Amino acid sequence: MQIKTDFPFAVREIENLWIPLADGTRLAARVWLPEACLSDAGAPLQVPAILEYLPYRKRDGTTVRDELTHPYTAGHGYACVRVDMRGNGESEGLMHDEYLPQEQADCLEVIDWLTQQPWCSGKVGMMGISWGGFNSLQVAALKPKALKAIITLCSTDDRYADDIHYKGGSLLMENQSWAATMLSFSSAIADPALVGEAWLPIWKQRLENMPLLAETWLQHQTRDAYWQHASICEDYSAIEAATYCIAGWADSYINTIPRMMEKLSCPKKALIGPWMHKYPHFAKPEPAIGFLQEALRWWDYWLKDIDTGIMDEPECTFYLQDGLPPKPFHPVRPGVWVQTSGWPDEAKVSRQRWYLTRSGLQPQAEALAEVRSVCSPLHTGLHHGEYIPLWFGPDFSTDQRRDDANSLCFDSAPVSETLQILGDARLKLKVSVDQPCGQICVRLNDVAPDGKVSMITYGVLNLALRNDPAVLETPVPGETMDAEVVLDHIGYRLPVGHRLRVAIASASFPLLWPSPQLTTLSLRAALQELDLPVYIGEPIDNPFAAPEAATPCDLTMLEPAGNRRTLSEDVATGTVTVHIDDNFGLTRFNDHGLWVRQRAIKDYSVQPYDPGSTRAEFNWLYEAGRDDWSVQVQSWMQVSCDSEQFHIEATQVASHNGEVVSNKTWSTSVPRLAV
């Protein structure tokens, strides 16, 4: 990545700027803008504003990426405004949950405030990744007049179907993990250097009112009104601002983009590269791209009325990844770029039919001749990898052979020419189960001539929500059901000589919380179809410039960071455990002296044939301080279950200079209704 220091406009940074809300709450913002916008001589320069609105602490949580990104854009004639939402960072108030109406109402006030500043032209854009990508869409759906365009990265249009809570109606382990993460993140302090002596009462208020989000999210196991709120798929037509949707195949937020390209009626573009959950100018796997240059083309077109040509290009750009041997982390993903005229593009993507047969996976229509059954041990899925690869650790899927051994597998013949997959494969099955519950976990795999097996993509389905995620339909044991498992969208090139494998299991751990009962899944003697999307167009040259960024953050790593993921088995009990250690190290920010240490240890355990043995345990450490003071917060949460209920235990102990200022405990149970 090339570091740029010479921009068309000299940039001024405002370290902390208060934005007042109507109820008296103040939100804290960090602002970068051209110096001419603050001129005391004559009328100030007026420029469009780009808003990024997050709960992740501008002071330390996102400052590394903020300093790569926002000064660069400001140097090209924009006011970049990074706001911590209510109850986070230096902002006042409390945050009770994600994506509440209060969050969006506050953002509307921020946008209105921006338009009233003497340095703002009256036009506003929003940009963000993950939470910031979500609320960019959610606020755009409220149609603030000044919001002309957004760039939404790694986000969703459907909070139930495609976030960290549920997938295919099945409960994701990430639901518990993220609840524990927010328990720690939300306990962070407001920096005394910015808010003065008020920091301690602000901190105590947050700790005393800390929500247990794991309980809230488990109380909504179907797609009810809770999830419908702030899911823009409820009314795609509400979004009128120009929308650029971006994600990466190594991330979990990919399915929303084709849906939005099909359903949105506003001006729109889409981009999916090989990346994990990061901005594309510094993401892995490479190739990274000149995301900031691409964003400037978008902003210039929609906020400055400059015809950059960006809307004359094909709507969708995708990266087709070459098949590689399985590894826990790929720093580089070879492949080719392709473009389509929107989505779907039937001229360039052909849907092929394959069939699960006695002889394997084949393109000729043939019914499965006999019943095939599987009762996967509950630790099947250990080699799936993280749901969201996030921290540059060993998070990717590894060799699938051990999981395939506990699955029903259907292999194709070796392909004689490269098979280019682009889109969502769909498996249409006729199945039965022997219990009033059950999951279908499907992996589409790449089987190399040497026997190594790489996962291409996957999909899951909770059979209790097989027809409608809002309607519970308990399976009748022994009764044949139609079930369609939609696999995640993917861009992938299966090499010549490799085989395509469909692997079907009844469990995927620790991706999913197991069903209440150990279940045998049976494929009936019937036609079992795989609908496979195949790209038939030509590749293009890389359409993006090389990545650029502003000067990196000035920091010192006082203790190194590191990420580990280990698997273990207790032979005496049969318990299998996935142990994850995400150590973010000890960092000092040299420009203001604050140091921060964070570490998360996660343990997921299960016995292979006992769903009631499932446990998820999380330990988070947060510490911060300067030479004359320090704070520490230790957060612990455990989720367990029986066939009827989930049980949640949690504690949070916060200390200032070694003295406990808050000690909070939770203990609760939530009925199992659908998962």
C-alpha positions in Angstrom: 0.0 0.0 0.0 1.4 3.4 -1.0 1.3 6.1 1.7 0.3 9.5 0.3 1.1 12.8 2.1 0.6 15.3 -0.7 -3.0 16.1 -1.3 -4.9 18.8 -3.3 -6.0 20.3 0.0 -4.1 20.8 3.2 -6.0 18.9 6.0 -6.9 20.1 9.5 -7.9 17.6 12.2 -10.3 18.5 15.0 -9.6 15.9 17.6 -12.9 16.1 19.5 -16.0 18.0 18.4 -19.3 17.9 20.3 -22.5 17.4 18.3 -25.6 18.4 20.4 -28.8 16.4 20.2 -32.3 17.6 20.9 -32.5 15.7 24.2 -29.4 17.4 25.5 -27.1 14.4 24.8 -23.8 15.2 23.1 -22.1 12.9 20.6 -18.4 13.1 20.2 -16.9 13.4 16.7 -13.4 13.4 15.2 -13.2 15.5 12.1 -10.8 15.9 9.2 -11.4 18.6 6.6 -9.6 21.0 4.3 -7.9 23.9 6.1 -9.7 26.3 3.9 -13.0 25.2 5.5 -11.8 26.8 8.7 -10.4 30.0 7.2 -10.8 33.2 9.3 -10.3 35.3 6.2 -13.3 35.5 3.9 -16.0 32.9 3.4 -14.9 29.4 4.4 -14.7 26.7 1.7 -17.8 24.6 1.7 -17.4 20.8 0.9 -19.6 17.7 1.2 -19.5 15.8 4.4 -18.8 12.0 4.7 -20.1 10.5 7.9 -19.0 7.3 9.6 -21.1 6.5 12.6 -20.1 3.7 15.0 -20.0 2.4 18.6 -16.3 1.3 18.4 -14.5 4.3 20.0 -12.8 6.7 17.7 -10.1 7.3 20.3 -8.6 3.8 20.1 -11.0 1.3 18.7 -10.9 2.3 15.0 -8.2 4.9 15.0 -5.7 2.8 13.0 -8.0 2.4 10.1 -9.5 5.9 10.5 -6.1 7.5 10.1 -5.4 5.5 6.9 -8.8 6.5 5.4 -10.3 9.8 6.5 -7.4 12.2 6.1 -7.0 10.9 2.5 -10.6 11.7 1.6 -10.4 15.0 3.4 -7.3 15.9 1.4 -9.4 15.6 -1.8 -12.0 18.1 -0.6 -14.3 16.5 1.8 -15.2 16.9 5.5 -14.8 13.4 7.1 -16.7 13.1 10.3 -16.2 10.0 12.5 -18.9 9.9 15.2 -19.2 7.6 18.2 -22.8 6.8 18.7 -24.7 7.3 22.0 -23.2 5.5 25.0 -19.8 4.8 23.4 -16.4 6.4 23.4 -16.7 10.0 24.5 -20.3 10.3 23.5 -22.9 10.7 26.3 -26.0 8.6 27.0 -26.5 4.9 27.0 -26.7 2.2 24.3 -29.2 -0.6 25.1 -29.0 -2.7 21.9 -27.9 -2.7 18.3 -29.8 -0.8 15.6 -32.5 0.6 17.8 -34.7 3.5 16.6 -32.8 5.8 18.9 -29.6 5.0 17.0 -31.1 6.0 13.7 -32.9 9.1 15.1 -29.6 10.3 16.5 -28.0 9.9 13.2 -30.7 11.9 11.4 -29.9 14.7 13.9 -26.2 14.4 13.1 -26.8 14.7 9.4 -29.0 17.8 10.0 -26.2 19.3 12.2 -23.7 18.7 9.5 -25.7 20.6 6.9 -25.8 23.6 9.2 -22.0 23.9 9.5 -20.4 26.8 7.6 -18.0 24.4 6.0 -20.6 22.0 4.7 -22.0 22.3 1.2 -25.3 20.7 2.3 -24.6 17.3 0.7 -23.8 14.3 2.9 -22.6 10.8 2.2 -22.4 7.9 4.7 -19.8 5.2 4.7 -19.1 2.2 6.9 -18.1 -1.4 7.3 -20.1 -3.9 9.3 -22.1 -1.8 11.9 -21.4 1.3 9.9 -22.5 -0.4 6.7 -25.7 -1.5 8.4 -26.7 1.9 9.6 -25.7 3.5 6.4 -28.5 1.4 4.8 -30.9 1.9 7.7 -30.5 5.7 7.7 -30.7 5.9 3.9 -34.1 4.1 4.2 -35.3 7.0 6.4 -34.6 9.4 3.4 -32.9 12.3 5.0 -32.9 15.0 2.3 -29.2 15.8 2.5 -28.0 12.1 2.3 -27.2 11.7 -1.4 -25.0 8.6 -1.5 -23.7 5.8 0.7 -20.9 3.2 0.5 -21.9 0.1 2.6 -19.3 -2.5 3.2 -19.8 -6.0 4.7 -23.4 -5.3 5.8 -26.8 -6.8 5.5 -30.3 -6.1 4.3 -31.8 -8.8 6.5 -30.8 -8.8 10.2 -32.2 -12.3 10.9 -31.0 -14.1 7.8 -27.6 -12.6 7.2 -26.0 -11.2 10.4 -24.2 -12.9 13.3 -27.4 -14.3 15.0 -29.1 -16.9 12.9 -28.3 -18.6 9.6 -30.9 -20.7 7.7 -32.9 -20.4 10.9 -30.2 -22.1 12.9 -28.6 -20.4 15.9 -25.0 -19.3 15.2 -22.4 -19.7 17.9 -21.3 -16.2 16.8 -24.5 -14.9 18.4 -23.1 -15.7 21.8 -19.6 -14.7 20.9 -20.6 -11.2 19.7 -22.8 -10.7 22.8 -19.7 -11.4 24.9 -17.6 -9.1 22.7 -20.1 -6.2 23.1 -20.2 -6.8 26.8 -16.5 -6.0 26.8 -16.5 -3.3 24.1 -19.4 -1.4 25.8 -17.5 -1.3 29.1 -14.7 0.9 27.7 -14.1 4.4 29.1 -14.5 7.9 27.8 -11.0 9.3 27.7 -10.4 11.7 30.6 -8.1 13.7 28.3 -11.2 14.7 26.3 -14.1 14.7 28.8 -12.2 15.6 32.0 -13.4 14.4 35.5 -16.8 13.4 34.1 -15.2 10.2 32.7 -15.7 8.3 35.9 -19.4 8.9 36.5 -20.0 8.3 32.8 -18.2 5.0 33.0 -20.0 3.9 36.2 -23.3 4.8 34.5 -22.5 2.6 31.5 -21.4 -0.3 33.7 -24.5 -0.1 36.0 -26.8 -0.2 32.9 -24.9 -2.8 30.9 -27.4 -4.9 28.8 -27.0 -8.7 28.5 -27.5 -8.9 24.7 -27.2 -12.7 24.6 -30.5 -12.9 26.5 -32.2 -10.4 24.2 -31.1 -12.1 21.0 -32.0 -15.6 22.2 -35.5 -14.4 23.0 -36.1 -13.9 19.2 -35.5 -17.3 17.6 -37.7 -16.7 14.5 -37.8 -13.8 12.1 -40.2 -11.7 14.2 -40.8 -7.9 14.4 -37.5 -7.5 16.4 -35.5 -8.6 13.3 -37.8 -6.9 10.8 -37.0 -3.6 12.3 -34.0 -2.0 10.5 -33.9 -4.8 7.9 -34.1 -2.8 4.7 -35.4 -5.8 2.8 -38.8 -5.0 4.3 -39.0 -2.2 1.8 -36.1 -1.9 -0.7 -37.9 1.1 -2.4 -37.3 3.2 0.7 -33.7 3.7 -0.2 -33.3 6.5 -2.8 -29.7 7.5 -2.1 -27.1 6.1 -4.5 -25.7 2.9 -3.0 -22.4 1.2 -3.5 -22.3 -2.3 -1.9 -18.9 -3.9 -1.2 -17.8 -7.1 0.5 -15.3 -10.0 0.2 -15.8 -13.7 -0.4 -13.8 -14.5 2.8 -16.3 -12.6 4.8 -19.8 -13.7 6.0 -21.7 -10.6 4.6 -21.9 -11.6 0.9 -25.4 -12.8 0.3 -27.0 -9.4 0.8 -25.2 -7.8 -2.2 -26.8 -9.8 -5.0 -30.2 -9.4 -3.3 -29.8 -5.6 -3.1 -28.6 -5.4 -6.7 -31.7 -7.2 -7.7 -34.2 -5.4 -5.5 -32.9 -1.8 -5.0 -34.4 0.7 -7.3 -31.9 3.5 -6.5 -28.7 4.1 -8.5 -26.4 1.3 -7.4 -23.1 -0.6 -7.8 -21.6 -3.7 -6.3 -18.1 -5.1 -5.7 -17.1 -8.4 -4.2 -13.3 -9.2 -3.9 -11.4 -12.0 -2.2 -11.3 -10.2 1.1 -12.1 -10.9 4.7 -14.0 -8.5 7.0 -11.8 -5.4 6.3 -11.7 -2.3 4.1 -10.4 -3.3 0.7 -7.3 -1.0 0.7 -5.7 -3.1 3.5 -7.6 -6.3 3.5 -6.4 -9.9 3.1 -6.3 -12.0 1.1 -4.8 -9.9 -1.6 -5.2 -8.4 -4.1 -6.1 -5.3 -2.1 -7.4 -2.5 -4.3 -7.3 1.3 -4.5 -10.6 1.5 -2.5 -10.1 5.1 -1.5 -9.6 6.2 -5.1 -12.7 4.2 -6.1 -14.6 5.9 -3.2 -13.5 9.3 -4.4 -14.9 8.5 -7.9 -18.2 7.7 -6.2 -18.3 10.7 -3.9 -17.2 13.1 -6.7 -20.0 11.9 -8.9 -22.8 12.0 -6.4 -21.7 14.8 -4.0 -19.8 17.2 -6.3 -21.6 16.6 -9.7 -18.3 15.6 -11.4 -18.8 13.0 -14.1 -16.1 10.5 -13.2 -17.5 7.8 -15.5 -18.3 5.5 -12.6 -21.9 5.1 -13.6 -21.1 4.3 -17.2 -19.4 1.1 -16.1 -21.1 -2.3 -15.5 -23.0 -2.4 -12.3 -21.3 -5.4 -10.7 -17.6 -6.4 -10.4 -16.7 -9.8 -8.9 -13.4 -11.6 -8.2 -13.3 -15.3 -9.2 -10.9 -17.0 -6.9 -8.7 -19.8 -8.2 -8.9 -23.1 -6.3 -6.1 -23.5 -3.8 -5.0 -26.2 -1.3 -6.7 -25.7 2.1 -4.9 -23.5 4.6 -6.0 -21.7 7.8 -5.1 -18.4 6.3 -4.5 -17.3 2.7 -2.5 -14.0 2.4 -3.0 -14.0 -1.4 -5.9 -15.4 -3.5 -5.0 -15.7 -7.3 -8.0 -15.2 -9.6 -9.6 -13.0 -12.2 -12.0 -10.1 -12.2 -15.3 -10.3 -14.1 -18.2 -7.9 -14.5 -21.9 -8.3 -15.0 -24.8 -6.0 -16.0 -26.5 -6.0 -12.7 -27.7 -9.2 -10.9 -28.9 -11.6 -12.0 -27.2 -11.4 -15.4 -28.5 -14.4 -17.4 -26.2 -13.6 -20.3 -23.1 -14.3 -18.3 -24.3 -16.7 -15.5 -25.9 -19.9 -16.5 -27.6 -22.1 -14.0 -26.7 -25.8 -14.4 -28.5 -28.8 -12.9 -26.6 -31.6 -11.2 -28.0 -34.6 -9.3 -27.1 -36.6 -6.3 -27.1 -40.2 -7.4 -25.8 -43.7 -6.4 -22.7 -43.1 -8.5 -22.1 -39.6 -7.2 -22.7 -36.0 -8.4 -23.6 -36.0 -12.1 -25.2 -33.7 -14.7 -27.7 -36.4 -16.0 -31.1 -36.5 -14.2 -31.3 -39.5 -12.0 -33.1 -40.2 -8.8 -31.3 -41.4 -5.7 -32.0 -45.1 -5.8 -32.0 -45.8 -2.1 -32.4 -44.0 1.2 -29.1 -42.5 2.5 -28.8 -41.6 6.1 -26.4 -39.8 8.3 -26.2 -39.0 12.1 -23.2 -36.8 12.2 -21.2 -36.7 15.5 -21.9 -33.2 17.0 -18.3 -32.1 16.5 -18.6 -32.4 12.8 -17.6 -29.1 11.3 -14.4 -28.5 13.4 -12.5 -27.6 10.2 -15.0 -25.1 8.9 -13.1 -22.1 10.3 -14.5 -18.9 11.8 -17.9 -17.6 10.8 -16.4 -14.2 10.3 -12.6 -14.2 9.6 -11.7 -10.9 11.3 -8.4 -10.8 13.0 -5.8 -12.0 10.4 -5.5 -15.3 12.4 -5.9 -19.0 11.5 -9.6 -18.4 10.7 -10.1 -20.0 7.3 -11.4 -23.5 6.6 -8.8 -26.3 6.6 -8.8 -29.7 4.9 -12.4 -31.0 4.9 -11.7 -34.7 4.8 -12.3 -35.2 8.5 -15.6 -33.5 8.4 -16.5 -35.2 5.1 -16.0 -38.6 6.9 -19.0 -37.8 9.0 -21.1 -36.6 6.1 -22.9 -38.0 3.0 -20.7 -37.2 0.1 -21.4 -37.1 -3.6 -18.5 -36.5 -6.0 -18.5 -35.5 -9.6 -16.1 -36.8 -12.2 -12.9 -34.8 -12.6 -13.8 -31.6 -14.6 -12.2 -31.4 -18.0 -12.2 -27.6 -18.1 -12.2 -24.9 -15.5 -15.6 -24.6 -13.8 -16.3 -21.0 -12.9 -18.9 -20.7 -10.1 -20.5 -17.3 -9.5 -23.6 -17.0 -7.4 -25.6 -19.0 -4.9 -25.8 -22.8 -5.4 -29.1 -24.3 -4.2 -29.6 -27.9 -3.1 -33.2 -29.1 -3.4 -33.7 -32.2 -1.3 -36.4 -34.6 -0.1 -35.5 -35.6 3.4 -36.8 -37.0 6.7 -35.6 -37.0 10.3 -36.2 -39.3 13.2 -36.7 -36.5 15.8 -39.0 -33.4 15.8 -36.0 -31.2 15.0 -32.9 -31.2 12.8 -30.4 -29.3 10.8 -29.0 -29.8 7.3 -25.4 -28.6 6.8 -24.2 -28.6 3.2 -20.7 -27.9 2.0 -19.7 -27.6 -1.6 -16.1 -28.8 -1.8 -13.2 -28.9 -4.2 -11.5 -32.3 -4.2 -8.0 -32.2 -5.6 -6.3 -35.1 -7.4 -4.0 -35.5 -4.3 -7.0 -36.0 -2.1 -6.9 -32.6 -0.3 -10.4 -31.1 0.1 -11.0 -27.3 0.2 -14.4 -25.8 1.1 -15.8 -23.6 -1.7 -19.0 -22.5 0.1 -21.7 -23.8 2.4 -25.3 -23.4 3.5 -27.4 -24.6 6.5 -31.1 -25.0 7.2 -33.0 -25.5 10.4 -35.8 -27.9 9.4 -38.2 -26.4 12.0 -38.1 -23.1 9.9 -37.6 -24.8 6.5 -40.4 -22.9 4.6 -40.5 -19.6 6.4 -38.0 -18.2 9.0 -41.0 -16.6 10.7 -43.1 -19.7 11.0 -42.3 -22.6 13.2 -43.1 -26.0 11.6 -41.9 -28.8 13.8 -40.7 -31.8 11.6 -42.8 -35.0 12.0 -40.4 -37.9 12.5 -40.3 -40.2 9.5 -42.3 -37.8 7.3 -40.8 -36.7 4.0 -40.2 -33.0 3.6 -39.0 -30.8 0.8 -36.0 -28.8 1.8 -34.0 -26.2 -0.1 -30.6 -25.3 1.2 -29.3 -22.1 -0.3 -25.5 -21.9 -0.1 -23.6 -18.7 0.3 -22.8 -16.8 -2.9 -19.3 -17.4 -4.1 -16.9 -16.7 -7.0 -14.6 -19.7 -7.5 -12.7 -21.4 -10.3 -12.6 -25.2 -9.9 -9.4 -26.3 -11.6 -9.1 -28.9 -14.4 -8.8 -32.4 -13.0 -10.5 -31.5 -9.7 -13.9 -33.0 -8.5 -16.9 -31.1 -7.1 -18.2 -32.6 -3.9 -21.5 -32.1 -2.1 -21.1 -33.0 1.6 -24.3 -33.2 3.7 -24.1 -33.4 7.5 -26.6 -33.1 10.4 -24.3 -30.9 12.5 -21.7 -28.1 12.1 -19.8 -27.2 15.2 -18.9 -24.7 16.4 -20.6 -22.8 13.5 -24.0 -23.8 14.8 -25.6 -24.6 18.2 -26.7 -28.3 17.8 -30.3 -29.3 17.6 -32.1 -30.2 20.9 -32.0 -33.9 20.0 -29.4 -36.0 18.3 -30.9 -36.5 14.9 -30.5 -38.9 12.0 -31.1 -37.1 8.6 -32.2 -39.3 5.7 -32.2 -38.4 2.0 -35.2 -40.2 0.5 -35.1 -42.3 -2.7 -36.1 -39.4 -5.0 -34.6 -36.7 -7.3 -32.1 -34.7 -5.3 -31.0 -31.6 -7.3 -28.1 -29.2 -7.1 -28.7 -25.9 -9.0 -25.2 -24.5 -9.7 -24.5 -21.0 -11.1 -21.7 -21.0 -13.7 -20.0 -17.9 -15.1 -19.8 -18.2 -18.9 -18.4 -14.7 -19.7 -14.9 -13.5 -20.1 -12.5 -12.1 -17.5 -11.4 -8.4 -17.6 -8.2 -6.7 -16.6 -8.0 -5.5 -13.0 -10.2 -2.4 -13.1 -8.8 -0.8 -9.9 -5.7 1.3 -9.1 -3.2 0.1 -6.6 -4.1 0.7 -2.9 -3.2 4.1 -1.4 -3.8 5.5 2.1 -2.8 8.4 4.4 0.0 8.3 7.0 -0.5 5.4 9.4 -1.3 5.9 13.0 1.6 6.7 15.3 1.6 3.9 17.8 3.9 1.6 19.8 3.2 -2.1 20.4 4.3 -2.6 23.9 3.3 -6.2 23.9 2.8 -8.3 20.7 -0.6 -9.4 19.4 -1.4 -12.9 18.2 -4.3 -15.2 17.3 -4.5 -18.9 18.0 -7.1 -21.6 17.3 -6.6 -25.1 18.7 -8.7 -28.2 18.8 -8.6 -30.8 21.6 -10.3 -34.0 22.7 -10.7 -35.3 26.3 -10.5 -39.0 25.6 -12.1 -39.9 29.0 -15.3 -37.9 28.4 -15.3 -37.5 24.6 -15.6 -33.8 25.0 -14.2 -31.9 22.0 -13.2 -28.3 22.5 -12.3 -25.4 20.1 -10.1 -23.0 21.9 -9.6 -19.5 20.4 -7.2 -17.0 21.8 -7.4 -13.5 20.3 -4.7 -11.4 21.9 -4.8 -7.9 20.6 -1.6 -7.0 22.5 -0.8 -3.8 24.4 -0.8 -0.6 22.3 0.2 2.9 23.2 -1.1 5.7 21.0 1.8 8.1 20.9 0.0 11.3 19.9 -2.1 11.3 23.1 -0.5 8.6 25.3 -3.4 6.4 26.0 -2.5 2.7 26.2 -5.0 -0.1 25.7 -4.8 -3.9 26.2 -7.5 -6.3 25.0 -7.7 -10.1 24.9 -10.5 -12.6 24.2 -10.4 -16.3 25.0 -13.3 -18.4 23.7 -14.0 -22.1 24.4 -16.7 -24.1 22.5 -17.1 -27.6 23.7 -19.5 -30.5 23.0 -19.6 -34.3 23.4 -20.1 -36.0 20.0 -23.5 -37.6 20.8 -25.0 -35.4 23.6 -26.5 -32.0 22.5 -27.0 -31.1 26.1 -23.3 -31.0 26.7 -22.8 -28.0 24.5 -21.0 -25.1 26.1 -19.7 -21.7 25.0 -17.5 -19.8 27.4 -16.0 -16.3 26.8 -13.4 -14.4 28.8 -12.6 -10.8 27.8 -10.0 -8.5 29.3 -10.0 -4.7 28.7 -7.4 -2.5 30.2 -6.5 1.2 29.5 -4.6 4.0 31.1 -1.8 6.5 31.2 1.1 6.8 33.6 -0.9 8.0 36.6 -4.1 5.9 36.3 -5.5 2.7 34.8 -8.8 0.8 34.5 -9.5 -2.9 34.0 -12.6 -4.7 33.1 -12.9 -8.5 33.2 -16.0 -9.9 31.4 -17.1 -13.6 31.6 -20.0 -15.3 30.0 -21.1 -18.9 29.6 -24.0 -20.3 27.6 -25.2 -23.9 28.1 -28.4 -25.7 27.3 -30.7 -28.7 27.9 -33.4 -29.8 25.5 -35.8 -27.1 26.8 -33.8 -24.1 27.6 -30.6 -22.0 27.1 -28.9 -21.0 30.3 -26.8 -17.8 30.5 -24.4 -16.9 33.2 -22.2 -13.7 33.1 -20.1 -11.5 35.3 -18.3 -8.2 34.8 -15.9 -6.7 37.3 -14.5 -3.2 36.7 -11.6 -1.6 38.6 -10.0 1.8 38.7 -6.4 1.9 40.0 -7.0 -1.5 41.5 -10.2 -0.6 43.3 -13.4 -2.3 42.2 -16.0 0.2 41.0 -18.6 -2.2 39.6 -19.3 -5.9 40.0 -22.3 -7.1 38.0 -23.7 -10.6 37.7 -26.4 -12.1 35.4 -28.1 -15.5 35.6 -31.0 -16.3 33.3 -32.6 -18.9 31.1 -34.4 -18.6 27.8 -36.8 -21.3 26.4 -35.8 -23.1 23.3 -38.6 -22.6 20.8 -37.2 -23.0 17.3 -33.4 -23.8 17.6 
